[in-house]
Amino acid sequence: MTESLVQILSPTRRVDILRDALEAKKAGRPFVMVFCGVNGVGKSTNLAKICFWLIENKLRVMIAACDTFRAGAVEQLRTHVVSLNNLHPPVNSMPQVQLYEKGYKKDGASLAKEAISKAREQKVDVVLVDTAGRMQDNEPLMRELAKVGAAISMTYMTGQPILFVGTGQTYTDLKSLNSKAVVHALMK
């Protein structure tokens, strides 16, 4: 069972976000990453960590505030944008991180599309889309996620690899996924 779970978590293709972002930049379009998952798992916080990593690698980022349902979601992202821009001063008078937001009770998909268009116009390298989470009171969904762990379930269902794991609350608390360590922890 352990070997099967490690295999599920191991990428079947080489994933290199920096390479893909630079290829998109050469093609004149932003690279887009969407953050989704259950409410309260740290999507916005981990999005900010990825943003920090991207700007450390000399890429300009736009964060699309598409969680238009959770109270405080936009303000949380705004706080991260201010902090990240304080850590990374503007280049050619352009901020390293921008926030695209239209407030609450809007259609998240439409906002994401608008943000991507705006990023293309402004020659922003990467768009990080923060989405509304799934509700914890959705009992069948939560039961699904608790069988072997959310990481295994999501990777198996989407076929998409997990590249990073948030390990704390600071921007540098981001590690590459170690499939064997995750499976070992789940099997305890």
Z-matrix of the N, CA and C atoms (Angstrom, degrees):
N
C 1 1.443
C 2 1.527 1 110.70
N 3 1.333 2 116.03 1 -42.07
C 4 1.459 3 120.30 2 179.82
C 5 1.523 4 110.78 3 -58.55
N 6 1.323 5 117.38 4 -45.43
C 7 1.469 6 120.69 5 179.51
C 8 1.524 7 111.48 6 -61.37
N 9 1.316 8 117.61 7 -40.46
C 10 1.469 9 121.61 8 179.52
C 11 1.525 10 110.86 9 -63.93
N 12 1.329 11 116.69 10 -42.86
C 13 1.462 12 120.33 11 179.93
C 14 1.526 13 111.28 12 -66.70
N 15 1.331 14 117.28 13 -40.78
C 16 1.470 15 120.35 14 176.74
C 17 1.528 16 109.48 15 -61.50
N 18 1.320 17 116.79 16 -40.23
C 19 1.470 18 120.77 17 179.41
C 20 1.533 19 111.13 18 -63.39
N 21 1.326 20 117.22 19 -40.96
C 22 1.469 21 120.56 20 178.08
C 23 1.521 22 110.60 21 -60.77
N 24 1.330 23 117.35 22 -41.68
C 25 1.470 24 121.59 23 -177.44
C 26 1.525 25 113.48 24 -79.65
N 27 1.320 26 117.83 25 -13.08
C 28 1.466 27 120.64 26 -178.78
C 29 1.531 28 109.70 27 -85.59
N 30 1.326 29 117.14 28 126.57
C 31 1.469 30 119.68 29 -178.57
C 32 1.527 31 111.78 30 -59.64
N 33 1.330 32 115.28 31 140.52
C 34 1.470 33 119.85 32 177.61
C 35 1.522 34 110.98 33 -91.04
N 36 1.320 35 115.87 34 -8.43
C 37 1.457 36 120.32 35 177.29
C 38 1.524 37 107.90 36 -138.21
N 39 1.319 38 114.99 37 157.00
C 40 1.464 39 119.73 38 179.85
C 41 1.525 40 108.94 39 -74.45
N 42 1.308 41 115.99 40 124.93
C 43 1.453 42 121.40 41 179.33
C 44 1.521 43 107.86 42 -114.30
N 45 1.313 44 115.96 43 123.81
C 46 1.457 45 121.71 44 179.70
C 47 1.531 46 107.82 45 -137.10
N 48 1.320 47 115.82 46 95.91
C 49 1.456 48 120.99 47 -175.23
C 50 1.520 49 111.52 48 -59.99
N 51 1.325 50 116.99 49 -43.42
C 52 1.465 51 119.11 50 -178.97
C 53 1.533 52 111.44 51 -62.32
N 54 1.332 53 116.05 52 -44.62
C 55 1.466 54 119.91 53 177.90
C 56 1.528 55 110.50 54 -60.05
N 57 1.327 56 116.60 55 -46.74
C 58 1.459 57 120.91 56 -178.53
C 59 1.525 58 111.79 57 -64.57
N 60 1.339 59 117.03 58 -38.90
C 61 1.464 60 120.88 59 178.49
C 62 1.531 61 110.67 60 -65.42
N 63 1.327 62 117.15 61 -40.91
C 64 1.468 63 120.21 62 178.91
C 65 1.523 64 111.82 63 -68.38
N 66 1.341 65 117.52 64 -36.02
C 67 1.466 66 120.57 65 175.91
C 68 1.523 67 110.98 66 -65.01
N 69 1.333 68 116.92 67 -41.66
C 70 1.461 69 120.84 68 177.20
C 71 1.527 70 110.42 69 -63.21
N 72 1.330 71 116.16 70 -40.88
C 73 1.468 72 120.78 71 179.15
C 74 1.530 73 110.33 72 -61.35
N 75 1.332 74 116.77 73 -44.21
C 76 1.475 75 120.34 74 177.35
C 77 1.518 76 111.58 75 -60.83
N 78 1.335 77 116.27 76 -34.40
C 79 1.463 78 121.36 77 -179.50
C 80 1.533 79 112.15 78 -81.07
N 81 1.340 80 116.84 79 -1.34
C 82 1.459 81 120.78 80 176.94
C 83 1.519 82 114.61 81 79.74
N 84 1.317 83 116.65 82 25.93
C 85 1.458 84 119.96 83 178.75
C 86 1.525 85 109.13 84 -137.40
N 87 1.336 86 116.43 85 153.52
C 88 1.467 87 118.41 86 177.44
C 89 1.523 88 111.34 87 -77.56
N 90 1.316 89 115.90 88 149.68
C 91 1.465 90 122.73 89 172.01
C 92 1.527 91 106.09 90 -84.69
N 93 1.330 92 117.95 91 133.60
C 94 1.460 93 121.52 92 -174.16
C 95 1.524 94 110.31 93 -116.76
N 96 1.332 95 114.97 94 132.18
C 97 1.471 96 122.04 95 174.35
C 98 1.525 97 107.69 96 -124.65
N 99 1.338 98 116.94 97 132.52
C 100 1.458 99 122.65 98 179.92
C 101 1.525 100 108.56 99 -110.34
N 102 1.322 101 116.39 100 130.98
C 103 1.451 102 122.82 101 179.68
C 104 1.523 103 108.40 102 -105.15
N 105 1.334 104 116.37 103 118.24
C 106 1.464 105 120.05 104 -178.61
C 107 1.526 106 109.24 105 -137.40
N 108 1.307 107 115.49 106 159.52
C 109 1.452 108 120.89 107 179.24
C 110 1.515 109 111.21 108 157.46
N 111 1.317 110 116.06 109 -172.09
C 112 1.458 111 123.54 110 -177.55
C 113 1.522 112 109.87 111 -72.92
N 114 1.334 113 116.55 112 147.29
C 115 1.468 114 121.09 113 175.91
C 116 1.520 115 110.66 114 -54.62
N 117 1.322 116 115.17 115 138.71
C 118 1.455 117 120.33 116 172.24
C 119 1.515 118 116.61 117 83.63
N 120 1.342 119 118.23 118 6.50
C 121 1.465 120 119.18 119 -179.44
C 122 1.523 121 112.71 120 -90.39
N 123 1.333 122 117.51 121 -4.23
C 124 1.460 123 120.04 122 176.31
C 125 1.515 124 114.74 123 99.25
N 126 1.333 125 117.24 124 28.67
C 127 1.472 126 119.91 125 179.59
C 128 1.524 127 111.74 126 -57.31
N 129 1.326 128 116.71 127 -50.42
C 130 1.463 129 120.39 128 -176.79
C 131 1.529 130 111.76 129 -66.27
N 132 1.307 131 116.90 130 -40.99
C 133 1.463 132 120.88 131 178.94
C 134 1.523 133 110.63 132 -64.60
N 135 1.331 134 117.26 133 -44.47
C 136 1.460 135 119.89 134 179.19
C 137 1.531 136 111.77 135 -70.54
N 138 1.326 137 117.18 136 -31.73
C 139 1.463 138 120.49 137 173.02
C 140 1.535 139 109.27 138 -59.13
N 141 1.321 140 117.34 139 -43.98
C 142 1.465 141 120.87 140 178.96
C 143 1.529 142 111.43 141 -63.85
N 144 1.327 143 117.41 142 -35.77
C 145 1.469 144 120.74 143 177.17
C 146 1.523 145 110.74 144 -66.03
N 147 1.333 146 116.70 145 -42.64
C 148 1.466 147 120.68 146 176.83
C 149 1.528 148 109.45 147 -63.61
N 150 1.321 149 116.63 148 -40.90
C 151 1.460 150 121.21 149 177.77
C 152 1.527 151 110.56 150 -58.72
N 153 1.321 152 116.74 151 -45.99
C 154 1.465 153 121.21 152 177.77
C 155 1.521 154 110.08 153 -58.00
N 156 1.322 155 117.11 154 -46.23
C 157 1.463 156 122.39 155 179.69
C 158 1.531 157 110.92 156 -60.86
N 159 1.324 158 116.75 157 -41.86
C 160 1.471 159 120.28 158 179.73
C 161 1.527 160 111.99 159 -65.67
N 162 1.338 161 116.66 160 -43.74
C 163 1.467 162 117.48 161 -179.31
C 164 1.529 163 111.39 162 -73.01
N 165 1.319 164 117.38 163 -26.90
C 166 1.464 165 119.96 164 171.56
C 167 1.532 166 110.30 165 -63.71
N 168 1.327 167 116.35 166 -25.98
C 169 1.459 168 122.28 167 178.55
C 170 1.531 169 111.85 168 -98.30
N 171 1.335 170 116.06 169 23.37
C 172 1.471 171 124.06 170 170.71
C 173 1.531 172 114.58 171 67.96
N 174 1.314 173 117.70 172 31.83
C 175 1.456 174 121.47 173 176.06
C 176 1.525 175 109.92 174 -110.84
N 177 1.327 176 117.11 175 140.16
C 178 1.468 177 122.13 176 174.79
C 179 1.527 178 108.22 177 -86.17
N 180 1.342 179 115.78 178 141.47
C 181 1.454 180 120.81 179 -171.56
C 182 1.530 181 110.88 180 -129.32
N 183 1.334 182 115.03 181 142.12
C 184 1.459 183 121.56 182 169.25
C 185 1.528 184 106.75 183 -117.83
N 186 1.319 185 115.03 184 130.50
C 187 1.459 186 120.67 185 175.94
C 188 1.521 187 107.47 186 -100.47
N 189 1.318 188 116.50 187 125.61
C 190 1.458 189 122.28 188 178.07
C 191 1.523 190 108.65 189 -97.40
N 192 1.325 191 116.28 190 116.24
C 193 1.465 192 121.94 191 -177.64
C 194 1.530 193 109.13 192 -84.46
N 195 1.326 194 115.95 193 83.48
C 196 1.465 195 121.37 194 -175.68
C 197 1.519 196 113.27 195 -101.44
N 198 1.342 197 117.51 196 4.78
C 199 1.460 198 120.25 197 170.25
C 200 1.521 199 105.18 198 -88.69
N 201 1.307 200 115.38 199 88.24
C 202 1.465 201 120.63 200 -175.42
C 203 1.526 202 111.90 201 -97.73
N 204 1.335 203 116.79 202 16.02
C 205 1.462 204 121.02 203 -178.10
C 206 1.517 205 112.81 204 -112.71
N 207 1.333 206 117.66 205 -40.42
C 208 1.468 207 120.87 206 -175.16
C 209 1.525 208 110.04 207 -77.55
N 210 1.308 209 115.95 208 123.57
C 211 1.461 210 120.45 209 177.33
C 212 1.524 211 109.84 210 -58.48
N 213 1.305 212 117.04 211 129.79
C 214 1.461 213 122.18 212 178.21
C 215 1.516 214 114.74 213 89.60
N 216 1.330 215 118.02 214 -4.35
C 217 1.470 216 120.59 215 -176.98
C 218 1.532 217 111.88 216 -62.64
N 219 1.329 218 116.42 217 -45.52
C 220 1.466 219 120.31 218 -178.94
C 221 1.527 220 110.07 219 -67.22
N 222 1.325 221 116.58 220 -41.73
C 223 1.467 222 120.37 221 179.48
C 224 1.527 223 111.12 222 -64.00
N 225 1.323 224 117.05 223 -37.73
C 226 1.463 225 120.45 224 177.01
C 227 1.526 226 110.23 225 -59.90
N 228 1.327 227 116.77 226 -46.09
C 229 1.471 228 120.16 227 178.74
C 230 1.524 229 111.21 228 -65.79
N 231 1.320 230 117.03 229 -39.66
C 232 1.465 231 120.61 230 178.99
C 233 1.529 232 110.14 231 -59.73
N 234 1.327 233 116.86 232 -41.78
C 235 1.467 234 121.58 233 177.91
C 236 1.526 235 110.82 234 -62.00
N 237 1.336 236 116.17 235 -43.66
C 238 1.469 237 119.95 236 177.65
C 239 1.521 238 110.98 237 -62.28
N 240 1.324 239 117.70 238 -42.56
C 241 1.470 240 120.95 239 -178.87
C 242 1.527 241 110.23 240 -61.64
N 243 1.319 242 117.51 241 -44.36
C 244 1.467 243 121.00 242 177.94
C 245 1.531 244 110.07 243 -60.55
N 246 1.332 245 116.72 244 -47.16
C 247 1.474 246 120.67 245 -179.64
C 248 1.523 247 111.51 246 -61.87
N 249 1.326 248 116.72 247 -46.12
C 250 1.463 249 120.60 248 -178.84
C 251 1.521 250 111.73 249 -64.78
N 252 1.324 251 117.33 250 -39.29
C 253 1.469 252 119.90 251 177.98
C 254 1.526 253 111.78 252 -70.88
N 255 1.332 254 117.71 253 -28.09
C 256 1.467 255 120.26 254 174.00
C 257 1.523 256 111.13 255 -68.14
N 258 1.331 257 116.32 256 -33.27
C 259 1.464 258 121.05 257 178.56
C 260 1.534 259 112.34 258 -77.88
N 261 1.324 260 116.46 259 -26.63
C 262 1.469 261 122.38 260 -177.30
C 263 1.517 262 109.05 261 -129.92
N 264 1.332 263 117.20 262 99.88
C 265 1.459 264 120.43 263 -176.91
C 266 1.535 265 111.84 264 -63.39
N 267 1.329 266 116.20 265 160.05
C 268 1.471 267 120.75 266 -179.70
C 269 1.528 268 112.14 267 -58.61
N 270 1.324 269 115.31 268 150.28
C 271 1.460 270 122.33 269 174.47
C 272 1.527 271 106.38 270 -114.69
N 273 1.325 272 116.59 271 124.88
C 274 1.472 273 121.42 272 -175.34
C 275 1.527 274 110.71 273 52.81
N 276 1.316 275 116.11 274 43.79
C 277 1.468 276 126.15 275 -179.14
C 278 1.536 277 113.91 276 58.25
N 279 1.325 278 116.77 277 18.84
C 280 1.470 279 121.42 278 176.32
C 281 1.527 280 108.64 279 -108.26
N 282 1.347 281 117.85 280 128.34
C 283 1.470 282 118.76 281 177.98
C 284 1.522 283 110.65 282 -64.59
N 285 1.313 284 115.70 283 148.49
C 286 1.462 285 120.48 284 179.24
C 287 1.523 286 111.75 285 -72.01
N 288 1.340 287 115.81 286 -28.99
C 289 1.464 288 120.86 287 -179.51
C 290 1.522 289 108.65 288 -130.04
N 291 1.323 290 115.69 289 134.14
C 292 1.460 291 121.67 290 175.28
C 293 1.521 292 108.88 291 -122.28
N 294 1.325 293 115.45 292 153.28
C 295 1.459 294 120.98 293 175.75
C 296 1.515 295 108.51 294 -112.24
N 297 1.321 296 116.44 295 126.94
C 298 1.461 297 121.06 296 172.95
C 299 1.519 298 106.83 297 -105.84
N 300 1.333 299 115.82 298 114.45
C 301 1.461 300 119.72 299 -178.14
C 302 1.523 301 110.09 300 -146.74
N 303 1.318 302 113.98 301 150.81
C 304 1.467 303 121.46 302 178.73
C 305 1.524 304 110.79 303 -131.83
N 306 1.332 305 117.14 304 21.30
C 307 1.455 306 120.20 305 178.54
C 308 1.517 307 112.93 306 86.90
N 309 1.320 308 114.95 307 -152.69
C 310 1.460 309 121.64 308 -173.11
C 311 1.527 310 111.64 309 -110.57
N 312 1.339 311 114.35 310 167.78
C 313 1.468 312 123.74 311 177.44
C 314 1.532 313 112.45 312 62.37
N 315 1.315 314 116.67 313 32.73
C 316 1.468 315 122.31 314 177.50
C 317 1.521 316 108.82 315 -109.31
N 318 1.315 317 115.98 316 166.94
C 319 1.457 318 121.57 317 176.42
C 320 1.529 319 108.78 318 -79.89
N 321 1.332 320 115.82 319 116.28
C 322 1.459 321 121.24 320 -176.26
C 323 1.520 322 113.42 321 -61.68
N 324 1.326 323 117.56 322 -39.09
C 325 1.470 324 120.71 323 -179.42
C 326 1.524 325 111.04 324 -65.24
N 327 1.327 326 116.77 325 -41.23
C 328 1.470 327 120.18 326 178.06
C 329 1.525 328 110.77 327 -64.53
N 330 1.337 329 116.00 328 -40.42
C 331 1.470 330 119.89 329 177.78
C 332 1.527 331 111.29 330 -62.14
N 333 1.324 332 116.44 331 -41.88
C 334 1.463 333 120.28 332 179.07
C 335 1.525 334 110.12 333 -61.54
N 336 1.312 335 117.10 334 -44.44
C 337 1.467 336 121.40 335 178.99
C 338 1.525 337 111.08 336 -61.54
N 339 1.331 338 117.05 337 -43.60
C 340 1.467 339 121.42 338 177.23
C 341 1.526 340 111.19 339 -61.87
N 342 1.321 341 116.10 340 -43.09
C 343 1.474 342 120.54 341 -179.32
C 344 1.526 343 110.66 342 -62.77
N 345 1.305 344 117.17 343 -41.61
C 346 1.469 345 120.60 344 179.75
C 347 1.521 346 110.21 345 -64.60
N 348 1.322 347 117.62 346 -40.63
C 349 1.473 348 121.10 347 177.09
C 350 1.522 349 110.94 348 -63.49
N 351 1.315 350 115.87 349 -44.39
C 352 1.481 351 120.81 350 179.15
C 353 1.527 352 110.20 351 -63.18
N 354 1.326 353 116.98 352 -41.46
C 355 1.464 354 121.09 353 178.92
C 356 1.531 355 110.23 354 -62.90
N 357 1.313 356 116.76 355 -41.45
C 358 1.471 357 120.31 356 178.04
C 359 1.534 358 110.30 357 -61.19
N 360 1.330 359 117.01 358 -44.99
C 361 1.473 360 121.98 359 178.44
C 362 1.522 361 111.66 360 -59.50
N 363 1.323 362 116.47 361 -41.62
C 364 1.465 363 121.66 362 -174.86
C 365 1.531 364 112.97 363 -91.61
N 366 1.330 365 116.56 364 5.23
C 367 1.468 366 122.05 365 179.28
C 368 1.533 367 112.25 366 57.37
N 369 1.333 368 114.86 367 41.08
C 370 1.465 369 121.45 368 174.17
C 371 1.520 370 107.09 369 -80.41
N 372 1.332 371 116.91 370 139.92
C 373 1.460 372 121.58 371 -173.05
C 374 1.528 373 114.27 372 -76.99
N 375 1.340 374 117.00 373 -40.42
C 376 1.463 375 121.17 374 -172.54
C 377 1.526 376 109.45 375 -136.88
N 378 1.339 377 116.19 376 139.00
C 379 1.462 378 122.14 377 171.84
C 380 1.521 379 107.68 378 -113.80
N 381 1.320 380 115.62 379 124.97
C 382 1.465 381 122.30 380 175.60
C 383 1.523 382 107.30 381 -106.78
N 384 1.322 383 116.53 382 118.78
C 385 1.460 384 121.92 383 -175.63
C 386 1.528 385 109.69 384 -101.24
N 387 1.336 386 115.27 385 115.80
C 388 1.464 387 121.21 386 176.47
C 389 1.520 388 107.80 387 -91.41
N 390 1.322 389 117.48 388 123.19
C 391 1.463 390 121.61 389 -176.17
C 392 1.520 391 111.83 390 -109.74
N 393 1.322 392 115.32 391 164.65
C 394 1.457 393 121.00 392 174.40
C 395 1.521 394 108.76 393 -72.43
N 396 1.303 395 115.98 394 139.99
C 397 1.459 396 120.22 395 -178.73
C 398 1.508 397 113.12 396 -80.89
N 399 1.314 398 115.21 397 170.05
C 400 1.466 399 121.65 398 173.59
C 401 1.524 400 107.47 399 -80.82
N 402 1.295 401 116.54 400 148.98
C 403 1.465 402 121.42 401 -176.47
C 404 1.538 403 111.77 402 -79.08
N 405 1.325 404 115.51 403 138.00
C 406 1.457 405 119.92 404 179.07
C 407 1.525 406 111.91 405 -67.82
N 408 1.329 407 117.74 406 -19.72
C 409 1.468 408 118.84 407 -179.31
C 410 1.529 409 112.30 408 -84.67
N 411 1.342 410 117.26 409 5.47
C 412 1.461 411 121.21 410 173.55
C 413 1.524 412 106.42 411 -83.47
N 414 1.329 413 115.69 412 86.96
C 415 1.459 414 122.15 413 -171.18
C 416 1.529 415 113.77 414 -56.16
N 417 1.349 416 120.11 415 -43.61
C 418 1.470 417 118.45 416 179.00
C 419 1.535 418 112.75 417 -63.47
N 420 1.341 419 116.83 418 -39.19
C 421 1.463 420 119.56 419 178.65
C 422 1.526 421 110.63 420 -64.72
N 423 1.307 422 116.82 421 -45.12
C 424 1.461 423 119.75 422 -178.30
C 425 1.528 424 110.66 423 -65.62
N 426 1.330 425 117.91 424 -37.09
C 427 1.457 426 121.02 425 177.61
C 428 1.527 427 109.60 426 -63.13
N 429 1.360 428 116.15 427 -40.78
C 430 1.473 429 120.65 428 177.61
C 431 1.520 430 111.14 429 -59.77
N 432 1.332 431 115.57 430 -45.60
C 433 1.467 432 119.56 431 -175.37
C 434 1.527 433 112.19 432 -69.90
N 435 1.356 434 118.03 433 -25.81
C 436 1.468 435 120.76 434 -177.45
C 437 1.550 436 111.75 435 -85.76
N 438 1.304 437 124.05 436 -5.25
C 439 1.467 438 118.06 437 -177.17
C 440 1.475 439 112.06 438 -64.98
N 441 1.310 440 122.33 439 -56.40
C 442 1.464 441 123.47 440 -177.38
C 443 1.519 442 110.96 441 -122.81
N 444 1.322 443 118.99 442 -4.35
C 445 1.453 444 122.95 443 -178.07
C 446 1.514 445 110.17 444 117.99
N 447 1.319 446 115.26 445 144.69
C 448 1.464 447 120.66 446 -177.12
C 449 1.525 448 112.29 447 -60.38
N 450 1.318 449 117.67 448 -38.36
C 451 1.471 450 120.08 449 -178.46
C 452 1.520 451 111.22 450 -61.11
N 453 1.312 452 117.12 451 -46.33
C 454 1.467 453 121.25 452 179.91
C 455 1.523 454 110.11 453 -64.32
N 456 1.346 455 116.77 454 -48.59
C 457 1.464 456 121.06 455 -177.10
C 458 1.519 457 111.94 456 -59.79
N 459 1.326 458 116.30 457 -48.53
C 460 1.469 459 118.94 458 -177.01
C 461 1.524 460 111.88 459 -67.05
N 462 1.305 461 117.41 460 -40.76
C 463 1.461 462 120.17 461 179.42
C 464 1.526 463 110.57 462 -65.00
N 465 1.314 464 115.77 463 -43.18
C 466 1.468 465 120.16 464 -179.31
C 467 1.531 466 110.78 465 -64.52
N 468 1.338 467 116.93 466 -45.12
C 469 1.468 468 120.79 467 -175.92
C 470 1.524 469 112.72 468 -71.37
N 471 1.333 470 117.86 469 -37.78
C 472 1.468 471 120.02 470 -175.68
C 473 1.517 472 113.23 471 -93.54
N 474 1.326 473 117.18 472 -22.39
C 475 1.458 474 119.87 473 -175.27
C 476 1.518 475 112.38 474 74.69
N 477 1.325 476 116.52 475 6.09
C 478 1.464 477 121.33 476 -179.14
C 479 1.530 478 109.95 477 -98.21
N 480 1.324 479 117.30 478 139.39
C 481 1.466 480 119.83 479 -178.73
C 482 1.523 481 112.70 480 -76.92
N 483 1.306 482 115.32 481 156.14
C 484 1.461 483 122.15 482 170.47
C 485 1.517 484 105.75 483 -97.61
N 486 1.316 485 116.33 484 124.93
C 487 1.459 486 119.95 485 -175.91
C 488 1.518 487 112.96 486 -99.65
N 489 1.346 488 116.93 487 -35.01
C 490 1.455 489 121.21 488 -174.87
C 491 1.519 490 110.65 489 -130.89
N 492 1.327 491 114.27 490 157.09
C 493 1.457 492 122.37 491 174.47
C 494 1.518 493 107.13 492 -130.61
N 495 1.338 494 116.03 493 126.73
C 496 1.454 495 120.40 494 174.78
C 497 1.514 496 109.09 495 -75.84
N 498 1.342 497 116.35 496 131.59
C 499 1.465 498 119.83 497 -174.98
C 500 1.527 499 113.41 498 -118.07
N 501 1.320 500 117.65 499 3.84
C 502 1.462 501 121.03 500 -179.05
C 503 1.516 502 109.95 501 -176.16
N 504 1.328 503 115.69 502 -163.88
C 505 1.463 504 120.43 503 -173.52
C 506 1.529 505 115.19 504 -101.72
N 507 1.341 506 118.42 505 -7.04
C 508 1.466 507 118.94 506 -178.96
C 509 1.525 508 109.95 507 -94.50
N 510 1.326 509 116.16 508 163.90
C 511 1.467 510 121.20 509 -176.59
C 512 1.522 511 113.23 510 -63.13
N 513 1.305 512 117.33 511 -24.63
C 514 1.467 513 119.62 512 -179.89
C 515 1.529 514 113.05 513 -89.80
N 516 1.320 515 117.32 514 -1.42
C 517 1.469 516 121.59 515 -179.98
C 518 1.527 517 110.83 516 -83.11
N 519 1.330 518 114.46 517 64.75
C 520 1.462 519 121.78 518 -178.59
C 521 1.520 520 107.29 519 -139.18
N 522 1.311 521 116.41 520 124.19
C 523 1.467 522 120.85 521 -178.26
C 524 1.524 523 109.65 522 -124.06
N 525 1.324 524 115.49 523 152.95
C 526 1.465 525 119.87 524 172.07
C 527 1.516 526 108.20 525 -67.25
N 528 1.331 527 116.45 526 145.66
C 529 1.461 528 120.37 527 -179.13
C 530 1.522 529 110.76 528 -66.50
N 531 1.317 530 115.98 529 131.16
C 532 1.457 531 122.99 530 172.22
C 533 1.528 532 105.88 531 -108.43
N 534 1.349 533 116.36 532 98.39
C 535 1.467 534 121.60 533 -174.34
C 536 1.521 535 112.44 534 -54.83
N 537 1.325 536 116.83 535 -44.02
C 538 1.473 537 119.86 536 -177.49
C 539 1.521 538 111.36 537 -64.38
N 540 1.335 539 117.46 538 -38.88
C 541 1.468 540 120.03 539 179.97
C 542 1.524 541 110.70 540 -67.24
N 543 1.340 542 117.69 541 -40.53
C 544 1.462 543 120.95 542 179.15
C 545 1.533 544 110.49 543 -62.74
N 546 1.319 545 116.14 544 -46.99
C 547 1.470 546 120.25 545 -179.48
C 548 1.529 547 109.86 546 -64.31
N 549 1.317 548 117.38 547 -41.52
C 550 1.475 549 120.49 548 178.05
C 551 1.533 550 110.20 549 -58.17
N 552 1.337 551 116.64 550 -43.54
C 553 1.460 552 120.63 551 -179.75
C 554 1.538 553 110.80 552 -65.09
N 555 1.333 554 116.18 553 -39.54
C 556 1.466 555 120.04 554 179.75
C 557 1.524 556 112.89 555 -68.23
N 558 1.321 557 116.10 556 -31.41
C 559 1.465 558 120.64 557 -175.41
C 560 1.533 559 112.78 558 -82.35
N 561 1.335 560 117.40 559 -8.40
C 562 1.481 561 119.87 560 179.98
C 563 1.503 562 110.27 561 -64.64
